[in-house]
């Protein structure tokens, strides 16, 4: 998957008009960056400890939007899958694949032509500044494994929870070891609520108990229960990626 970012260099005077025009072209959501300082009223409604140093307002602004580029067959498959999931009342909308700002290469070329025409028209009634368009591509592989650098072995009571790619620390070899590979979709077990559940399993679960792990994700709680002697664990999740995550 490739996310392509397009940035239009414009002015603060034109940024809102441009954003509205982009929406008219079917672009869903834009990012606006400028140097207009926050007012006292703005800061009252925000949780900001230190205001960003954005420099003096020079009247320039950047309006960016992101698109996903798919070939025609991939796009049709995406739309078909999304519609099928939306028609299923048991599927939460948050799990429906993205269909916003999805273009084929041909559709993208046409969109950019329309954006340029919009900029040319805007020049007639507002100062758009440079009015140039820059683009950059970001692939999934740029970040898909970065999270692994933050996931290291940790203990909860007498349990050691570790990623599959790290060895058991020498000082923890006497602990009960649980290996997980949560992937990018699920947690690592380090969240306080997950650790609280693990501690309660250690405290209250008895050998042979049957456990239901609702919203199993990486399977960390269900696997923990089995390690602690559960007779059977039933795990369920709305996300299909939970199956390979638990199997891994």
C-alpha positions, 0 to 999 in steps of 0.5 A: 500500500502506498500513501501519497501526500500532496502539499499545496503551498499557498497563503493563510488568506486562501487556505480555507477557500482552497480546503473547501474547493478540495472537498468539492473535488471529493478529497476527504480531509485536509491538513493545514499548516500555517504560522497563525498564533493561537489565541487565548481562547484557542489555548483555553480549550486545549491541553497544551503545556508548551506552545509550539515555536512556529515563528512569526506569521509570514502569511504562508500556509501549506494545505495537504491531502493524502490519497491511497493509490490502487490499481483498478482491480485492487480498488474494486476488491476494496470497495466490494469488501467494504460494502459487504462489511457495511451491510453486515449489522454485526460488523463495527464500522471501525473495522471497515476498510478505508474507501476514502481518497482511494484512486487508481493512477488514471483517476489520480492524474485527473484529480491533479488536473482538477486541482490545478484548474482550481488553483488557476481559478482561485488566482482570479479572486484571492492571493494563493501565493506560490500555488505549487504542488509537491508530492511524496510517497510513504509505504507501509514498510516505512513504519510496519516494524518500527514498533518492535524497537519499543517492545521488550520482555517484561514481567507480571508477577511470576510471568515473563511476557516477551516478543518472539524475536528476543531471548529470555533474560538470564535473570528470568529463566525461572519464570513462566514464559509467554511469547507473543507477536501482536503485529501492528494491529494489537497490543503487547500486554504492557498496558495497565489494564491488560496487566491488571487482568493478568494479575487477577487471573493469577489470583482467582483462576483455578486449574481446569477453569473455562475462560472466555477472552472477549476481544482477544486481540493478540491472545495475550490473556487467553494464552496466559490463562492456558499457561496458568492451567485453564481447561479451555479458552474461547477467544473471539474478536471482530478483527480477522487479523486476530486469528494469525496474531494468536496463532503466531 
